[in-house]
Amino acid sequence: MVVDPGTEVHTGQIADHQGAQPTAPPEQKAAESRGTELELTVAAVDWSAQPQPLWRTHPKHWPDIWRRSIQARIVTGTLLMSTMVLILVGWVMMSQVTDGVLESRRMSAQAEVRAQLQQLSVTIDAANRNTVNQELSKLVLGSNRPGLYDVLLVPTDQAASNAIRYTGLVDSNSIPQPLASSVVSDGSKLWDTYTLINYRESPSVPGLVIGSQIRIDSTGDKYAIYFLFPLTAQQETLDVVQRALFTAGLLLIVLLGAVAWLVTRQVVTPVRMARRIAERLAAGKLEERMQVRGTDDLARLAVSFNKMASNLQRQIRRLEELSRLQRRFVSDVSHELRTPLTTVRMAADLLHESRDQFDPISRRSVELLQNELNRFEELLADLLEISRFDAGAAALDLEDVDLRDIVNRVLENHETLLNRKGCPVELDMPRPCRAKVDSRRIERILRNLIGNAIEHSEGLPIRISTAYDDDAAAVAVRDHGVGFRAEEAEMVFSRFWRADPARARTTGGTGLGLSIALEDARLHGGRLDAWGSPGDGAYFRLTLPRRPDVALTGSPLPPRPPDATRVVTELVDVGAPYQKLSGGEER
């Protein structure tokens, strides 16, 4: 992660352990002792929380199933698209059937009307008025056959004495006005339209009305004649077809849904099995494997997955063994060096006490030997402490102390270094800050933090603050030195890491100090946060529970220094290390 050099960076660490635990359980020691080369994260898998079938879940959980289940999305999408396609196909089919049925009825009705009009014209062309009236009445009354058609005879001459003649109880307003106008304007054609046929004593029914005009040569009268064909039978036929299409479509949708569910199940089940096996592998069950069935793509996926799991298992076992050998080597070498180092220390102390009797060159050599032996002892002590942490053998010796006393003691030990660097110290410790802690480990943490602040302060002031609340006590160390960059933030607490290996130091600098400090904070159930900005210095905050049975929920000190020149919101994009490690209420 690379950022602008002027961008502020936050890092931190949340402790994983709460309270003081003298020793780790045997089943945890292997996982805790993986070392710096290997860190295996074990996550508990709640198998009871696996997705349940849709019909076994409450409707309020269906959106979650939609988001989590590929099978549910595929089946639902298939059903929706199938429904739309079936609706479109059904509409097209119903339209074609309706047009065919109505057109067939229309053609037969027109043929019937032509036959009736031709027969009527032959009868009345040479007849007198009485004969004409009889023939017209015969036509009207003779058509009154249920289910066939009705006839409505309307004189076009409003002054004619002949009244409107109609069949049965058909209402004259059944004739649409546009059809009546067309018949009157051009009586040489057959005009037809679909409409509702109204009856005086029964409900209206859909029907076909065909109209034309007849002229009686002997009398000169003109009549508009309308044949009204009920379409009740056709409507019943269309209703049957519509119900059949709806039933068939519904059954087809159900079958398509079942087919989609079965097909996706065959694909999703191996993928779901691979996910569960991967979760078990992540939980540390490295022997888990997928079942291989057949030779298709899914079977090859299972084979490849099992090969990957086997390779990972071998690599993890190999790295675990290398890490174990490394820890054992460091521990054994550290212990083995104790005996010769003790002898060398005794001889060096004897020479150092008699250094005034030597010449200047020898005296300087003795002083250098003494200093280097001190650094060597510190390195061995750090390595032994790291070995204890890796083996889960670190224990706490709790006592009720005032953190201000530990700070003052550390400052006294660094008095020579402070004078040499010309670095003033500002203390913000107004009240006693008591907590039940291991004073030796807390002093080691503060010795590392304050020593680093002095080394990197470049002669600028250092500010040390303490604060507490009901549950937590905190110490913060702020310097205004070089700070550190974003790419360095993720490695601040790494073992054997130094921000600038070429930088001259006066207090050792093995790269283990902050790593051990972090482990000491974790052992207390506390946390160690770090903030840094290039050119604006660094800020380390140690937060500890005041009692071993208290879980940390916050800190009485802020996550960044109040005098920081940049605000937290400027580093949203580069603040991942801080958010990952510190978290909590300061995010």
Backbone torsions as a table, in degrees:
resi	resn	phi	psi	omega
1	MET	NA	118.1	-178.1
2	VAL	-115.1	133.0	-178.5
3	VAL	-132.7	171.0	175.4
4	ASP	-61.9	139.1	-177.4
5	PRO	-59.9	-22.0	-179.8
6	GLY	-90.3	4.7	-176.5
7	THR	-87.1	137.8	-178.2
8	GLU	-78.3	145.4	-176.4
9	VAL	-128.8	137.0	174.8
10	HIS	-114.5	137.5	169.9
11	THR	-136.7	166.7	178.4
12	GLY	-178.7	-178.3	-179.1
13	GLN	-149.1	132.8	173.8
14	ILE	-99.5	135.1	179.6
15	ALA	-72.6	144.3	178.8
16	ASP	-92.9	-19.0	-173.2
17	HIS	-109.0	140.8	177.1
18	GLN	-113.4	133.0	178.1
19	GLY	78.7	175.2	-177.6
20	ALA	-94.1	125.1	177.8
21	GLN	-120.4	110.8	-177.2
22	PRO	-58.7	-43.6	-178.8
23	THR	-140.7	155.6	178.4
24	ALA	-89.5	147.9	176.1
25	PRO	-60.4	153.4	-177.2
26	PRO	-58.3	-38.2	-177.1
27	GLU	-71.6	-12.7	179.0
28	GLN	-97.5	-16.5	-173.0
29	LYS	-64.1	-37.4	-178.4
30	ALA	-64.3	-41.4	-179.9
31	ALA	-71.2	-33.3	-178.1
32	GLU	-77.2	-16.9	-172.9
33	SER	-105.6	30.5	-178.9
34	ARG	-73.4	-20.5	177.6
35	GLY	81.8	-173.2	-176.5
36	THR	-77.6	-21.9	-177.7
37	GLU	-78.2	-24.1	-173.6
38	LEU	-141.4	128.6	175.9
39	GLU	-133.2	110.4	-177.1
40	LEU	-101.8	118.9	-179.8
41	THR	-90.8	122.0	-179.1
42	VAL	-104.6	119.5	-178.8
43	ALA	-116.8	128.2	179.0
44	ALA	-71.9	136.0	-179.2
45	VAL	-106.2	124.4	179.7
46	ASP	-92.1	95.7	-176.1
47	TRP	-69.6	-21.6	177.3
48	SER	-69.8	-16.0	-178.6
49	ALA	-92.6	11.1	179.5
50	GLN	-67.7	152.5	-176.9
51	PRO	-58.4	133.4	177.7
52	GLN	-98.4	158.5	175.7
53	PRO	-56.1	152.1	-173.3
54	LEU	-59.9	-37.4	-176.2
55	TRP	-75.1	-9.4	178.8
56	ARG	-99.3	0.8	-176.2
57	THR	-109.6	156.6	176.4
58	HIS	-73.1	144.4	-178.6
59	PRO	-55.1	-28.0	-178.5
60	LYS	-67.7	-18.3	179.9
61	HIS	-93.7	-2.8	-178.4
62	TRP	-61.7	-40.2	176.5
63	PRO	-57.7	-36.0	177.8
64	ASP	-66.4	-40.4	178.0
65	ILE	-63.5	-39.2	178.4
66	TRP	-60.8	-41.2	-178.3
67	ARG	-73.8	-32.0	-173.0
68	ARG	-93.2	-26.3	-169.9
69	SER	-103.5	115.9	173.9
70	ILE	-66.3	-38.7	-178.8
71	GLN	-61.2	-42.8	179.4
72	ALA	-63.3	-40.9	179.9
73	ARG	-67.3	-40.5	-179.5
74	ILE	-66.7	-46.2	-179.8
75	VAL	-63.3	-44.6	179.6
76	THR	-63.5	-43.8	177.8
77	GLY	-62.6	-40.7	177.7
78	THR	-62.2	-43.2	179.6
79	LEU	-64.7	-42.3	-179.5
80	LEU	-64.4	-47.5	180.0
81	MET	-66.3	-39.1	177.8
82	SER	-64.0	-40.2	178.6
83	THR	-62.1	-44.6	179.3
84	MET	-63.8	-42.0	178.9
85	VAL	-64.3	-43.5	-179.8
86	LEU	-66.0	-37.9	176.8
87	ILE	-62.4	-43.4	179.0
88	LEU	-64.2	-46.7	179.4
89	VAL	-63.7	-42.5	178.5
90	GLY	-62.8	-39.3	178.6
91	TRP	-65.1	-41.8	178.8
92	VAL	-64.6	-46.1	-179.8
93	MET	-63.5	-42.8	-179.8
94	MET	-65.1	-37.0	178.2
95	SER	-64.9	-43.2	-179.8
96	GLN	-66.4	-42.2	178.7
97	VAL	-63.8	-43.7	179.9
98	THR	-62.0	-45.9	179.2
99	ASP	-62.4	-40.2	-179.7
100	GLY	-66.0	-45.2	-179.3
101	VAL	-64.0	-45.8	-178.2
102	LEU	-68.2	-38.5	179.7
103	GLU	-66.6	-38.9	177.7
104	SER	-62.7	-43.5	178.8
105	ARG	-66.4	-35.7	179.8
106	ARG	-65.6	-43.0	-179.9
107	MET	-64.8	-42.9	179.2
108	SER	-67.1	-36.8	178.4
109	ALA	-66.3	-40.3	178.2
110	GLN	-64.5	-38.6	177.7
111	ALA	-64.0	-40.7	178.0
112	GLU	-63.7	-42.1	-179.3
113	VAL	-65.7	-43.3	179.2
114	ARG	-60.8	-41.0	179.6
115	ALA	-64.1	-42.6	179.8
116	GLN	-65.6	-42.3	-179.2
117	LEU	-67.9	-37.6	178.7
118	GLN	-66.0	-42.4	178.4
119	GLN	-65.2	-38.0	-179.4
120	LEU	-68.6	-39.0	-178.8
121	SER	-66.5	-35.0	177.8
122	VAL	-66.3	-33.6	-174.7
123	THR	-78.8	-38.7	-168.6
124	ILE	-103.6	-0.8	-176.9
125	ASP	-62.6	-42.6	-176.7
126	ALA	-107.6	11.5	-176.4
127	ALA	-89.1	158.8	176.5
128	ASN	-83.3	-178.4	-173.9
129	ARG	-63.7	-42.9	-178.6
130	ASN	-62.8	-41.8	179.2
131	THR	-64.9	-38.5	179.3
132	VAL	-62.3	-45.0	-179.9
133	ASN	-62.3	-39.3	179.2
134	GLN	-64.6	-41.9	-179.2
135	GLU	-66.5	-39.0	178.8
136	LEU	-66.0	-42.8	178.2
137	SER	-63.8	-38.3	178.6
138	LYS	-63.4	-39.1	179.3
139	LEU	-64.7	-45.1	-177.9
140	VAL	-66.7	-48.2	-176.8
141	LEU	-71.9	-32.7	-178.3
142	GLY	-72.4	-18.0	-179.9
143	SER	-85.1	-4.7	-175.3
144	ASN	-77.8	67.2	176.9
145	ARG	-113.3	120.9	-173.1
146	PRO	-56.0	133.3	174.8
147	GLY	83.7	-6.5	-178.7
148	LEU	-96.1	-77.4	175.6
149	TYR	-165.1	163.1	174.4
150	ASP	-119.2	155.9	-177.5
151	VAL	-121.2	137.4	176.6
152	LEU	-127.4	121.5	-176.3
153	LEU	-112.9	119.6	-175.6
154	VAL	-126.4	122.8	177.1
155	PRO	-69.4	137.2	178.8
156	THR	-79.3	-23.0	178.8
157	ASP	-88.1	113.9	-176.2
158	GLN	-65.7	-22.3	-179.7
159	ALA	-85.7	-5.7	-177.8
160	ALA	-66.1	147.6	-178.9
161	SER	-80.7	-15.9	-177.1
162	ASN	-72.9	127.8	-179.6
163	ALA	-84.7	169.5	177.3
164	ILE	-67.1	131.5	178.6
165	ARG	-111.9	138.0	-178.2
166	TYR	-149.2	164.9	-177.5
167	THR	-89.6	133.8	171.1
168	GLY	51.6	-129.6	-175.4
169	LEU	-107.6	22.5	178.2
170	VAL	-67.9	142.0	-177.0
171	ASP	-92.8	139.1	-177.4
172	SER	-68.4	-20.0	179.3
173	ASN	-78.2	5.8	175.6
174	SER	-71.1	-16.0	-178.3
175	ILE	-85.6	116.4	177.3
176	PRO	-62.9	144.7	-177.6
177	GLN	-62.5	-41.0	177.6
178	PRO	-59.4	-37.9	178.9
179	LEU	-67.0	-43.3	179.5
180	ALA	-61.8	-40.4	179.3
181	SER	-65.5	-39.8	179.7
182	SER	-65.1	-41.3	-179.9
183	VAL	-64.2	-42.0	-178.7
184	VAL	-68.3	-38.9	-176.8
185	SER	-74.4	-32.9	-178.3
186	ASP	-143.2	96.2	-176.7
187	GLY	-88.9	3.9	-178.2
188	SER	-84.9	-7.7	-177.1
189	LYS	-115.4	168.3	170.1
190	LEU	-97.5	126.7	178.2
191	TRP	-112.8	138.3	-179.1
192	ASP	-141.5	158.6	176.6
193	THR	-162.2	157.4	175.7
194	TYR	-95.6	135.2	-178.3
195	THR	-158.2	-176.7	174.4
196	LEU	-95.4	131.3	177.0
197	ILE	-93.5	120.8	-176.8
198	ASN	-97.8	137.3	176.7
199	TYR	-119.7	153.6	-176.9
200	ARG	-73.4	-33.3	-174.0
201	GLU	-124.3	16.8	179.3
202	SER	-148.1	161.1	-177.7
203	PRO	-64.5	158.4	176.5
204	SER	-72.2	149.3	179.6
205	VAL	-131.8	151.6	175.4
206	PRO	-68.7	145.9	-177.0
207	GLY	-158.9	174.2	177.9
208	LEU	-116.4	126.8	179.7
209	VAL	-111.4	124.3	177.3
210	ILE	-116.8	127.0	-177.5
211	GLY	-124.8	150.5	176.1
212	SER	-155.1	-174.4	-178.1
213	GLN	-130.8	137.0	176.2
214	ILE	-118.4	145.6	-179.7
215	ARG	-124.9	131.0	179.4
216	ILE	-99.6	112.1	-174.5
217	ASP	-67.1	-33.9	-175.3
218	SER	-71.1	-27.6	-177.4
219	THR	-114.6	-17.6	-178.5
220	GLY	79.7	6.4	179.9
221	ASP	-80.4	149.4	176.2
222	LYS	-121.3	138.7	179.5
223	TYR	-130.0	139.6	169.2
224	ALA	-93.8	120.6	-177.0
225	ILE	-112.5	132.2	-177.0
226	TYR	-124.5	129.9	176.1
227	PHE	-106.1	121.4	-176.6
228	LEU	-108.4	109.2	-177.6
229	PHE	-101.5	112.7	175.3
230	PRO	-66.0	142.2	179.2
231	LEU	-110.1	33.0	-178.0
232	THR	-63.1	-44.0	-179.7
233	ALA	-64.6	-41.0	179.0
234	GLN	-65.4	-38.5	178.5
235	GLN	-63.9	-40.8	177.4
236	GLU	-63.5	-39.7	177.9
237	THR	-62.4	-44.3	179.4
238	LEU	-65.5	-35.7	177.0
239	ASP	-63.5	-41.0	178.2
240	VAL	-63.4	-44.3	179.2
241	VAL	-62.6	-41.5	-179.4
242	GLN	-63.8	-42.8	178.2
243	ARG	-64.5	-38.4	178.9
244	ALA	-64.8	-42.7	178.3
245	LEU	-64.1	-41.4	-179.6
246	PHE	-64.1	-44.6	-179.9
247	THR	-64.7	-44.6	179.6
248	ALA	-64.1	-40.6	178.5
249	GLY	-63.9	-41.5	179.4
250	LEU	-63.5	-45.1	178.1
251	LEU	-63.4	-38.5	-179.8
252	LEU	-66.0	-38.0	178.0
253	ILE	-64.1	-43.2	178.5
254	VAL	-62.0	-43.6	179.4
255	LEU	-65.3	-40.8	178.0
256	LEU	-63.4	-40.3	177.1
257	GLY	-62.2	-42.8	179.0
258	ALA	-64.7	-42.4	178.9
259	VAL	-63.7	-44.0	178.9
260	ALA	-62.1	-40.2	179.5
261	TRP	-63.9	-43.5	-179.2
262	LEU	-66.7	-42.5	-178.5
263	VAL	-65.9	-47.7	-179.8
264	THR	-66.5	-30.1	177.8
265	ARG	-63.3	-40.1	179.4
266	GLN	-63.6	-30.0	-179.5
267	VAL	-88.3	-41.5	-172.9
268	VAL	-76.0	-33.4	-176.9
269	THR	-57.8	-47.2	176.1
270	PRO	-63.7	-36.3	178.2
271	VAL	-65.5	-42.3	178.3
272	ARG	-64.5	-38.1	177.1
273	MET	-64.4	-40.2	177.9
274	ALA	-62.5	-38.5	178.3
275	ARG	-63.5	-44.9	-179.1
276	ARG	-65.3	-40.0	177.6
277	ILE	-64.4	-39.4	178.3
278	ALA	-63.5	-38.9	177.5
279	GLU	-64.7	-39.1	178.6
280	ARG	-68.9	-36.7	175.1
281	LEU	-63.2	-41.3	177.7
282	ALA	-65.2	-27.4	178.5
283	ALA	-81.5	2.3	176.5
284	GLY	99.3	-0.7	178.6
285	LYS	-87.2	79.8	-171.3
286	LEU	-74.1	-8.7	-179.6
287	GLU	-88.5	-5.2	-177.6
288	GLU	-67.7	139.3	178.0
289	ARG	-141.3	158.0	176.6
290	MET	-85.1	151.4	175.2
291	GLN	-81.2	136.2	180.0
292	VAL	-104.8	120.5	-180.0
293	ARG	-129.3	119.7	177.8
294	GLY	84.0	-165.7	-178.6
295	THR	-131.0	17.3	-177.7
296	ASP	-80.5	-170.7	-177.6
297	ASP	-62.5	-38.9	179.5
298	LEU	-66.5	-36.5	176.8
299	ALA	-65.8	-40.5	177.2
300	ARG	-66.0	-34.4	174.7
301	LEU	-60.9	-44.0	179.0
302	ALA	-63.3	-40.7	179.0
303	VAL	-63.2	-45.4	179.7
304	SER	-64.6	-38.9	179.1
305	PHE	-63.6	-43.1	-180.0
306	ASN	-65.7	-37.8	176.6
307	LYS	-63.9	-42.3	178.1
308	MET	-61.4	-44.1	179.7
309	ALA	-63.1	-39.8	179.1
310	SER	-65.5	-42.1	178.3
311	ASN	-64.2	-42.1	177.4
312	LEU	-62.0	-41.1	180.0
313	GLN	-62.6	-43.3	179.5
314	ARG	-64.5	-42.7	-179.6
315	GLN	-64.9	-42.2	-179.8
316	ILE	-64.9	-43.7	178.0
317	ARG	-61.3	-42.0	-179.2
318	ARG	-65.1	-43.8	179.0
319	LEU	-66.7	-36.4	176.1
320	GLU	-62.0	-42.0	179.8
321	GLU	-66.7	-42.1	177.5
322	LEU	-63.2	-41.1	179.0
323	SER	-65.1	-40.3	178.7
324	ARG	-64.0	-43.6	178.6
325	LEU	-64.3	-38.0	178.8
326	GLN	-64.5	-45.3	179.7
327	ARG	-63.8	-40.4	179.9
328	ARG	-66.5	-39.1	178.9
329	PHE	-63.4	-46.2	180.0
330	VAL	-61.9	-43.7	-179.3
331	SER	-65.3	-45.5	-178.5
332	ASP	-65.2	-44.4	-179.4
333	VAL	-64.1	-40.6	-179.9
334	SER	-62.4	-42.4	179.3
335	HIS	-70.0	-39.8	-178.6
336	GLU	-66.7	-30.9	179.6
337	LEU	-75.9	-15.2	-179.3
338	ARG	-60.7	-44.4	-176.0
339	THR	-65.4	-53.4	177.9
340	PRO	-65.3	-31.4	179.4
341	LEU	-66.5	-36.1	177.9
342	THR	-63.1	-41.7	178.4
343	THR	-64.8	-44.4	178.6
344	VAL	-63.7	-38.7	179.3
345	ARG	-62.4	-42.7	179.0
346	MET	-61.4	-43.9	179.4
347	ALA	-66.5	-40.0	-179.6
348	ALA	-67.0	-39.2	177.9
349	ASP	-63.2	-39.8	179.2
350	LEU	-63.9	-42.5	177.7
351	LEU	-66.8	-37.9	-178.1
352	HIS	-66.8	-36.1	178.6
353	GLU	-68.0	-27.3	-178.0
354	SER	-103.1	18.0	-174.1
355	ARG	-64.7	-25.5	-179.0
356	ASP	-68.8	-17.6	-179.1
357	GLN	-85.7	-8.4	-177.1
358	PHE	-92.7	165.1	173.6
359	ASP	-71.7	164.1	-175.1
360	PRO	-54.9	-40.9	-178.2
361	ILE	-66.7	-45.1	178.9
362	SER	-65.7	-39.9	179.3
363	ARG	-61.8	-42.3	178.1
364	ARG	-64.4	-38.0	177.8
365	SER	-63.2	-41.1	178.6
366	VAL	-64.0	-40.8	179.4
367	GLU	-64.8	-43.1	177.1
368	LEU	-62.7	-41.3	177.6
369	LEU	-59.8	-42.1	-179.9
370	GLN	-64.1	-43.3	-179.3
371	ASN	-64.6	-44.4	-178.4
372	GLU	-68.1	-34.4	175.3
373	LEU	-64.4	-38.2	176.8
374	ASN	-61.0	-44.8	178.9
375	ARG	-65.4	-38.7	179.3
376	PHE	-64.6	-40.3	177.5
377	GLU	-64.2	-39.9	177.7
378	GLU	-63.4	-41.5	177.9
379	LEU	-62.1	-45.3	178.0
380	LEU	-62.0	-40.7	178.8
381	ALA	-63.0	-40.3	178.2
382	ASP	-65.0	-43.2	179.5
383	LEU	-63.3	-41.7	177.7
384	LEU	-64.2	-38.4	179.4
385	GLU	-67.1	-41.0	175.7
386	ILE	-60.5	-40.3	178.4
387	SER	-62.5	-39.3	178.3
388	ARG	-64.2	-42.8	178.5
389	PHE	-62.1	-44.3	-179.3
390	ASP	-64.7	-35.1	-179.3
391	ALA	-83.9	-3.9	-178.5
392	GLY	70.1	25.5	-176.8
393	ALA	-103.5	4.6	-179.8
394	ALA	-72.5	137.3	-178.1
395	ALA	-131.5	156.6	-179.3
396	LEU	-104.6	144.3	172.7
397	ASP	-118.0	88.6	-169.8
398	LEU	-79.5	143.0	173.7
399	GLU	-154.6	154.2	-179.7
400	ASP	-82.7	114.1	-176.4
401	VAL	-132.7	162.5	173.1
402	ASP	-97.6	119.6	-177.3
403	LEU	-61.2	-23.8	178.0
404	ARG	-64.9	-36.0	178.5
405	ASP	-64.3	-39.6	179.1
406	ILE	-66.5	-40.8	178.1
407	VAL	-60.7	-46.5	-179.6
408	ASN	-62.9	-37.3	179.9
409	ARG	-66.5	-40.7	178.5
410	VAL	-65.6	-40.7	179.0
411	LEU	-63.9	-36.9	177.0
412	GLU	-63.3	-39.7	179.5
413	ASN	-67.7	-27.1	-178.8
414	HIS	-99.8	15.0	-175.5
415	GLU	-61.4	-41.7	179.9
416	THR	-62.7	-43.5	179.6
417	LEU	-65.7	-38.5	178.6
418	LEU	-62.9	-43.1	179.4
419	ASN	-66.0	-38.0	-179.1
420	ARG	-67.1	-39.5	-179.5
421	LYS	-81.7	-14.8	-176.4
422	GLY	63.4	41.2	-173.0
423	CYS	-106.9	110.7	177.4
424	PRO	-73.1	150.8	-179.1
425	VAL	-118.6	128.7	175.9
426	GLU	-107.4	126.7	-178.2
427	LEU	-108.1	129.9	175.1
428	ASP	-120.6	75.6	-177.0
429	MET	-132.3	71.1	-171.6
430	PRO	-71.6	-30.5	-173.7
431	ARG	-129.7	159.0	175.4
432	PRO	-58.1	140.1	-178.3
433	CYS	-126.1	87.5	-172.2
434	ARG	-97.1	145.6	177.1
435	ALA	-158.3	156.0	179.1
436	LYS	-93.8	100.6	-173.2
437	VAL	-139.3	174.3	171.6
438	ASP	-89.2	104.0	-172.7
439	SER	-61.8	-32.6	-179.8
440	ARG	-64.8	-43.6	-179.3
441	ARG	-71.7	-39.8	178.9
442	ILE	-65.6	-37.9	176.6
443	GLU	-63.6	-36.8	177.9
444	ARG	-66.5	-39.9	177.1
445	ILE	-60.8	-50.8	-177.4
446	LEU	-66.7	-31.8	177.4
447	ARG	-63.7	-39.2	177.2
448	ASN	-68.4	-46.1	-177.4
449	LEU	-65.0	-47.9	-177.9
450	ILE	-69.4	-39.1	177.9
451	GLY	-62.1	-43.0	177.4
452	ASN	-64.4	-39.6	179.4
453	ALA	-62.5	-41.5	179.3
454	ILE	-65.5	-43.3	-178.0
455	GLU	-62.4	-37.3	-173.5
456	HIS	-103.3	6.2	-175.0
457	SER	-77.6	-21.2	-178.4
458	GLU	56.3	38.4	176.6
459	GLY	80.7	0.2	179.2
460	LEU	-85.3	161.5	-175.7
461	PRO	-63.2	150.0	173.2
462	ILE	-115.0	136.6	-179.2
463	ARG	-118.3	128.7	178.8
464	ILE	-118.8	126.0	-176.5
465	SER	-124.6	147.2	172.9
466	THR	-130.1	149.9	177.6
467	ALA	-160.2	165.0	179.9
468	TYR	-155.4	161.2	170.3
469	ASP	-136.2	-160.6	-175.5
470	ASP	-64.3	-32.7	-172.4
471	ASP	-112.2	-24.1	-170.6
472	ALA	-133.3	153.8	171.8
473	ALA	-126.9	144.4	-173.9
474	ALA	-139.6	149.2	174.0
475	VAL	-130.3	131.9	179.1
476	ALA	-123.4	138.6	178.5
477	VAL	-121.0	121.5	-176.4
478	ARG	-120.8	128.7	173.4
479	ASP	-125.1	164.6	-177.9
480	HIS	-118.7	37.6	-177.4
481	GLY	-88.8	-139.1	-172.3
482	VAL	-75.4	-24.4	-177.0
483	GLY	70.6	-160.5	176.3
484	PHE	-150.4	159.6	-174.1
485	ARG	-91.5	174.2	-177.1
486	ALA	-63.9	-42.7	-178.6
487	GLU	-68.3	-18.6	176.8
488	GLU	-87.1	-16.7	-173.9
489	ALA	-63.7	-37.8	-176.6
490	GLU	-71.8	-14.3	-175.5
491	MET	-111.8	7.7	-176.6
492	VAL	-57.1	-41.4	-175.9
493	PHE	-98.3	11.2	179.4
494	SER	-77.2	153.2	-179.1
495	ARG	-74.8	141.4	176.0
496	PHE	60.6	24.0	179.2
497	TRP	-103.5	137.3	175.5
498	ARG	-128.9	138.5	-177.0
499	ALA	-61.4	-41.4	-179.2
500	ASP	-139.5	94.6	-177.3
501	PRO	-60.1	-25.7	-178.3
502	ALA	-82.7	-7.2	-177.0
503	ARG	-73.3	133.8	178.9
504	ALA	-73.3	134.0	179.8
505	ARG	-125.8	152.8	179.3
506	THR	-111.8	-1.9	-178.0
507	THR	-128.8	44.2	175.4
508	GLY	83.1	-117.5	-179.4
509	GLY	105.9	64.5	-179.7
510	THR	-83.4	-15.4	-176.0
511	GLY	87.4	7.3	179.7
512	LEU	-103.5	-11.0	-172.0
513	GLY	-60.3	-54.0	-177.6
514	LEU	-69.8	-32.0	176.7
515	SER	-63.2	-45.0	177.6
516	ILE	-67.1	-38.5	177.8
517	ALA	-60.6	-41.2	178.5
518	LEU	-64.0	-42.8	178.8
519	GLU	-64.6	-38.4	176.9
520	ASP	-63.6	-40.8	178.3
521	ALA	-64.8	-42.0	177.9
522	ARG	-62.3	-41.1	-178.7
523	LEU	-60.9	-30.2	176.9
524	HIS	-82.4	-5.9	-172.8
525	GLY	79.0	18.6	179.7
526	GLY	-104.8	-163.8	179.4
527	ARG	-148.6	157.5	-179.6
528	LEU	-127.0	114.8	-178.4
529	ASP	-105.0	151.1	178.3
530	ALA	-134.8	138.0	175.3
531	TRP	-128.5	141.3	179.0
532	GLY	-154.8	152.1	177.1
533	SER	-148.0	128.6	-179.2
534	PRO	-56.2	124.9	179.6
535	GLY	83.4	-8.3	-178.7
536	ASP	-115.6	4.5	175.5
537	GLY	88.8	-165.6	-177.1
538	ALA	-136.4	162.4	-177.0
539	TYR	-146.6	117.1	178.8
540	PHE	-113.8	134.5	-178.4
541	ARG	-125.0	121.5	176.3
542	LEU	-103.1	121.8	179.3
543	THR	-119.2	127.9	-176.5
544	LEU	-128.9	144.3	172.2
545	PRO	-69.8	140.1	-178.5
546	ARG	-72.1	-21.5	177.1
547	ARG	-134.7	148.9	-175.8
548	PRO	-67.5	-17.8	-178.4
549	ASP	-94.4	11.5	-177.4
550	VAL	-106.4	132.7	175.8
551	ALA	-94.8	135.9	-178.5
552	LEU	-71.5	133.4	173.2
553	THR	-121.7	-5.2	-179.4
554	GLY	-176.8	-170.1	-179.6
555	SER	-138.8	141.6	178.2
556	PRO	-73.8	-9.6	177.6
557	LEU	-110.7	150.8	-177.6
558	PRO	-68.9	158.7	-178.6
559	PRO	-76.1	-13.5	177.3
560	ARG	-138.6	158.4	-177.0
561	PRO	-67.2	141.9	179.3
562	PRO	-62.9	-25.3	-178.0
563	ASP	-93.5	16.0	178.4
564	ALA	-62.6	138.3	-176.7
565	THR	-81.3	-10.6	179.5
566	ARG	-125.4	154.7	-177.5
567	VAL	-96.9	162.2	-175.0
568	VAL	-64.4	-33.8	-174.5
569	THR	-64.7	-18.1	178.3
570	GLU	-71.7	-15.0	-174.4
571	LEU	-117.0	30.4	179.9
572	VAL	-60.3	-41.9	-176.1
573	ASP	-76.6	-25.7	-177.4
574	VAL	-109.9	10.7	-175.9
575	GLY	-95.8	15.3	-178.2
576	ALA	-58.0	-42.0	179.0
577	PRO	-60.3	-40.6	179.0
578	TYR	-65.0	-46.2	-179.3
579	GLN	-64.8	-35.5	-177.9
580	LYS	-71.1	-38.3	-171.9
581	LEU	-93.0	-37.8	-174.0
582	SER	-96.0	-48.8	177.3
583	GLY	55.2	-150.5	174.6
584	GLY	75.5	-153.5	-172.0
585	GLU	-76.2	-10.0	-175.1
586	GLU	-88.7	-2.1	-176.1
587	ARG	-68.6	NA	NA
